[in-house]
Amino acid sequence: MKKILFLALAVFACHPLYSQKTYAFFGSYNWDKETEGIYVYELDTIKGNLSKVTSFSGISNPSFLTLSPDGKYIFACTESKTKNGGSVSSFEFNRENKTLKFINRQKSGGENPVYLTAHRSGKWLVNGNYTEGSVSVYPISENGKIEAYIQNFQFTEGSINSGRQERAHIHSTVFSPDFNYLFLPDLGADKIRAYQFDNKKAQPLSEVEIPFSKTIPGSGPRHLSFHPNGKFAYCIEEMGGAVSVYSYKDGTLNNLQRINTHSEKYKNDFESSDVHISPDGKFLYASNRGNENNIAIFSIQNDGTLKTIGYQSVKGRHPRTFSLDPSGKFLITANTLTSNVTVFKRNAETGLLKKVGKNIKIKNVTNVQIRKY
């Protein structure tokens, strides 16, 4: 009986529809919707190789992607560089047929949407518009269709750098671990804005008692990542070249530490960009563009603070974003200016990275998201 059950499970696991696979989804600046803009690759979780599955043309500059909680739908930002011309789009990813199908598009409420995040209920999508400094909230239908936004909050004030911070610039939209709060790093105002999010309300976003956490003037907060234990948050500052560490509880951030993402030989003109934590919660990774083009590696201490471990070249230029696969075994960078993708294998004990896999070229690649099915 046990032998029969084992064989049945083996056959079930080998069925193409049910076998576990890991996919990497890439967005890009294609500038011409007639060319490919979104790409899907399968990740070989043994050797780290990427093999192309499908792609989509018919969308301009899908610079940032996010997936629905069930992985069935892909949502994309479209940066337009045209006033009120930005949009967000929805696609269905069919693993069995290896296809991407366009569903619909909605206005982003601004010129350059740069970040999307989906609520764990699958019912809401939140977008951050960089140029205008605003955030938009969209209902999502059961078939993956994006409805017109039902909330759009505009921000205006800037900060001390007149060239970069003449007004608010929302650079990411990040839910708290319990999805009851939304945080908005504002590069233009040197603030991490906070809102309550009630999934059951028709207009879920509402103000909180402490509406923002102030960052160092001129630091330009960009992306935010929460620790798997939900007790700490980490914000990478694009202009300051640093990561600020916060303790977190019930919608409130309290600063614990600020540590450079760059080595001592770099003194200015920082372009720090993305930040992620290993699934085991032991290491934090931060990307630097500009002169450095590397991943800064930190160990996370018991109190949430960081200790610098080292730096790893991304083997390209301008790592706008990067991602870790769900197992924490691989880290993949999207190097925009060299149009290449680099796969690294992560040492779970030391946190260090080693390049693996074949070289992949994706023109003007900007974003990578990884999902295991």
C-alpha positions in Angstrom: 0.0 0.0 0.0 2.8 2.4 0.9 4.5 1.7 -2.4 1.3 2.5 -4.3 0.9 5.7 -2.4 4.5 6.7 -3.1 4.2 6.1 -6.8 0.9 8.1 -6.9 2.6 11.0 -5.2 5.5 10.8 -7.5 3.3 10.9 -10.6 1.3 13.8 -9.1 4.5 15.8 -8.4 5.8 15.3 -11.9 2.7 16.5 -13.6 3.6 19.8 -15.4 0.7 21.6 -13.8 1.6 20.6 -10.2 5.4 20.3 -10.2 7.0 23.2 -8.3 8.8 25.8 -10.4 10.4 29.1 -9.7 9.9 32.0 -12.2 11.6 35.4 -12.5 9.6 38.3 -13.9 11.4 41.2 -15.5 10.2 44.7 -16.4 12.2 47.2 -18.5 12.4 50.6 -20.2 11.6 49.5 -23.7 10.5 53.0 -24.9 8.6 51.4 -27.7 5.5 49.3 -27.0 6.0 47.4 -30.2 9.1 45.8 -28.6 9.3 43.4 -25.7 8.7 45.0 -22.3 7.9 42.2 -19.8 9.8 39.0 -19.7 9.3 35.7 -17.8 12.1 33.3 -17.2 12.3 30.0 -15.3 15.0 29.7 -12.6 16.9 26.5 -12.3 17.1 26.2 -8.5 20.1 23.9 -8.7 22.5 25.7 -11.1 21.0 29.2 -11.1 20.5 29.3 -14.9 17.6 31.3 -16.3 15.6 30.1 -19.3 13.1 32.2 -21.2 9.5 31.2 -21.0 7.6 34.1 -22.6 7.5 37.9 -23.1 5.0 40.6 -23.8 5.1 43.6 -26.2 2.4 46.2 -26.4 3.2 48.1 -23.3 5.7 51.0 -22.9 8.2 51.2 -20.1 6.8 48.6 -17.6 9.5 49.7 -15.2 8.2 48.0 -12.0 6.1 44.8 -11.6 4.3 43.1 -8.7 2.4 39.9 -8.5 -1.0 39.1 -7.0 -0.9 37.0 -3.8 -1.8 33.8 -5.8 0.8 34.6 -8.5 -1.9 34.4 -11.2 -1.7 38.1 -12.2 1.1 40.5 -12.9 0.6 44.2 -12.4 2.9 46.7 -14.2 3.7 50.4 -13.9 4.1 52.4 -17.1 6.3 55.4 -16.8 5.3 58.0 -19.4 7.4 61.1 -18.9 4.1 62.8 -19.9 1.8 64.8 -17.6 -0.9 62.5 -16.3 0.2 59.9 -18.8 1.2 57.2 -16.4 -0.8 54.0 -16.1 -0.9 50.6 -14.3 -1.7 47.4 -16.2 -2.8 43.9 -15.4 -1.8 40.6 -17.1 -2.7 37.0 -16.6 0.2 34.5 -16.3 -0.8 31.1 -17.5 1.9 28.6 -16.5 0.4 25.7 -18.4 0.3 27.5 -21.7 3.4 29.7 -20.9 1.6 32.9 -21.9 1.0 36.4 -20.7 -2.4 37.9 -21.5 -3.2 41.6 -21.2 -6.3 42.2 -19.1 -6.7 46.0 -18.8 -5.1 49.3 -17.9 -6.0 52.3 -15.7 -4.5 55.8 -15.2 -2.0 56.0 -12.5 -3.0 59.4 -11.3 0.4 60.8 -12.3 3.2 61.0 -14.8 5.6 58.4 -13.6 4.4 55.5 -11.4 7.4 53.7 -10.0 6.2 51.2 -7.5 3.2 48.8 -7.1 2.2 46.5 -4.2 -0.8 44.2 -3.8 -2.7 43.6 -0.6 -2.7 40.0 0.7 -6.4 39.8 0.2 -5.9 40.1 -3.6 -8.6 42.9 -3.6 -6.4 46.0 -3.6 -3.5 47.4 -5.6 -1.5 50.5 -4.4 0.7 52.6 -6.7 3.2 55.3 -6.0 3.7 58.2 -8.5 7.2 59.7 -8.3 7.0 63.0 -10.2 3.8 64.3 -8.7 4.4 62.8 -5.3 1.1 60.9 -4.9 -0.3 57.5 -4.0 -3.3 55.8 -5.7 -5.5 52.9 -4.5 -7.3 50.5 -6.9 -9.9 47.8 -6.3 -9.0 44.5 -8.1 -11.8 42.3 -9.5 -11.8 38.5 -9.2 -10.6 38.2 -12.8 -7.6 40.3 -12.2 -9.1 43.5 -13.7 -7.9 46.8 -12.2 -10.8 49.1 -11.5 -10.3 52.9 -11.6 -8.6 54.3 -8.5 -10.9 55.2 -5.7 -8.3 57.2 -3.6 -5.5 59.5 -4.7 -3.5 61.3 -2.1 -1.3 64.2 -3.3 1.7 65.6 -1.4 3.6 68.8 -2.2 6.4 69.8 0.2 10.0 69.2 -0.6 13.3 69.3 1.3 16.7 70.9 1.3 18.1 69.7 -2.1 16.5 72.1 -4.6 17.6 70.0 -7.6 16.2 66.7 -6.4 13.7 67.7 -3.7 11.7 70.5 -5.1 8.6 68.7 -4.2 7.4 65.3 -2.8 8.5 62.2 -4.7 6.8 59.0 -3.5 9.2 56.2 -4.4 7.6 53.1 -2.9 4.4 51.8 -1.3 5.0 49.1 1.3 2.5 47.3 3.5 3.3 46.5 7.1 3.7 42.7 7.9 0.1 42.5 9.1 -1.1 44.6 6.1 -3.0 47.0 8.4 -0.7 49.9 7.6 0.9 51.4 4.4 4.3 53.2 4.4 5.4 55.6 1.7 9.0 56.6 1.5 9.1 60.1 0.1 12.4 60.9 -1.5 11.4 64.6 -2.1 10.3 65.4 1.5 12.7 63.2 3.5 9.8 61.4 5.1 8.4 57.9 5.5 4.7 58.6 5.4 2.2 56.3 7.1 -1.4 55.4 6.6 -3.8 52.9 8.1 -5.3 50.4 5.6 -8.7 48.8 6.3 -9.3 46.1 3.8 -13.0 46.0 4.5 -13.7 49.7 3.8 -14.8 51.1 0.4 -11.9 53.6 0.8 -9.3 51.7 2.7 -6.6 54.3 3.2 -7.0 56.7 6.2 -4.7 59.0 8.2 -3.0 57.9 11.4 -2.0 59.8 14.6 1.7 59.9 13.6 1.5 60.6 9.8 5.3 60.3 9.0 8.8 59.5 10.3 11.3 62.2 9.4 14.6 61.1 7.9 18.0 62.9 7.7 17.6 66.1 5.6 18.8 65.4 2.0 18.9 61.6 2.5 16.1 60.8 0.0 14.3 57.7 1.4 13.5 55.3 -1.5 12.6 51.7 -0.6 11.5 50.0 2.7 11.7 46.4 3.8 10.4 44.7 6.9 12.2 42.0 8.8 10.4 38.6 8.7 9.8 38.8 12.5 7.8 42.0 12.0 9.7 43.9 14.7 12.1 45.9 12.5 12.1 47.9 9.2 14.9 49.1 7.0 14.8 52.1 4.6 17.4 52.6 2.0 18.2 56.3 1.3 19.0 57.0 -2.3 20.8 60.3 -1.9 22.3 59.7 1.5 23.9 56.3 0.6 22.7 54.7 3.8 20.2 52.3 5.4 18.2 53.5 8.4 17.1 50.9 10.8 13.8 51.2 12.7 12.0 49.2 15.4 8.4 48.7 14.4 5.1 48.3 16.3 1.5 49.1 15.4 2.1 51.6 12.5 5.0 53.4 14.3 8.7 53.5 13.3 11.4 54.4 15.8 15.0 54.9 14.6 17.7 52.6 15.9 20.6 53.1 13.6 21.8 54.6 10.3 24.6 52.8 8.5 26.4 53.6 5.2 25.7 51.3 2.2 29.0 52.4 0.6 32.6 51.8 1.4 34.9 54.5 2.7 36.4 55.2 -0.7 33.1 56.7 -1.9 32.4 60.1 -0.4 29.5 61.5 -2.4 27.1 61.2 -5.4 25.4 58.2 -3.9 22.7 56.3 -5.8 21.5 53.6 -3.4 18.4 51.9 -4.7 16.9 48.7 -3.3 16.9 46.8 0.0 15.8 43.2 0.8 16.3 40.7 3.7 17.0 37.0 3.5 14.0 34.8 4.3 15.9 33.5 7.4 16.1 37.1 8.7 19.9 36.9 9.2 21.2 39.1 6.4 20.3 42.4 4.7 21.3 43.3 1.1 21.3 46.8 -0.4 22.1 47.9 -4.0 24.3 50.8 -5.0 24.3 52.3 -8.5 26.4 55.2 -9.8 30.1 54.7 -9.1 29.8 51.6 -7.1 27.4 49.1 -8.9 27.4 46.6 -6.1 25.4 44.9 -3.4 26.3 45.8 0.2 25.9 42.9 2.5 25.0 43.2 6.2 24.4 40.8 9.1 21.4 41.5 11.2 22.0 41.5 14.9 19.5 40.3 17.6 18.4 43.9 18.3 17.8 44.6 14.6 20.9 46.7 14.0 23.3 46.0 11.1 26.9 45.0 10.8 28.7 45.4 7.5 30.0 42.1 6.0 31.2 43.2 2.5 30.4 44.2 -1.0 29.7 42.2 -4.2 30.0 43.6 -7.7 26.8 43.1 -9.7 28.9 42.5 -12.9 27.0 45.3 -14.6 25.9 48.9 -14.2 23.0 50.5 -12.4 21.3 47.7 -10.4 18.0 49.5 -10.1 16.3 46.6 -8.3 17.1 43.1 -7.2 15.3 40.2 -5.6 15.8 37.1 -3.5 14.0 33.9 -4.4 11.6 32.5 -1.8 14.1 29.9 -0.6 16.8 32.5 -0.1 19.2 30.5 -2.1 19.6 33.0 -5.0 19.7 36.8 -5.5 19.1 38.3 -9.0 19.9 41.8 -10.0 18.5 43.9 -12.8 21.3 46.0 -14.2 19.7 48.7 -16.3 22.6 50.5 -18.0 24.3 47.3 -19.1 21.0 45.6 -20.0 22.1 42.4 -18.1 20.7 40.2 -15.4 23.1 38.6 -12.9 22.3 35.6 -10.7 24.1 35.0 -7.5 24.1 32.0 -5.2 23.8 33.0 -1.5 25.9 31.4 1.2 23.3 30.9 4.0 26.0 30.9 6.7 28.2 33.9 5.7 25.6 35.8 3.6 28.2 36.3 0.9 27.3 36.0 -2.8 28.8 34.1 -5.7 27.9 34.6 -9.4 26.4 31.6 -11.0 24.4 30.7 -14.2 24.7 31.9 -17.7 24.7 35.6 -18.7 21.3 37.0 -19.6 20.7 40.1 -21.7 17.5 42.0 -21.3 17.5 45.5 -22.9 17.2 48.3 -20.3 16.0 45.8 -17.6 14.7 47.7 -14.5 12.9 45.3 -12.2 12.9 41.6 -11.1 10.3 39.8 -9.1 10.7 36.1 -8.2 7.9 33.6 -7.4 7.8 29.9 -6.6 4.7 28.0 -7.8 
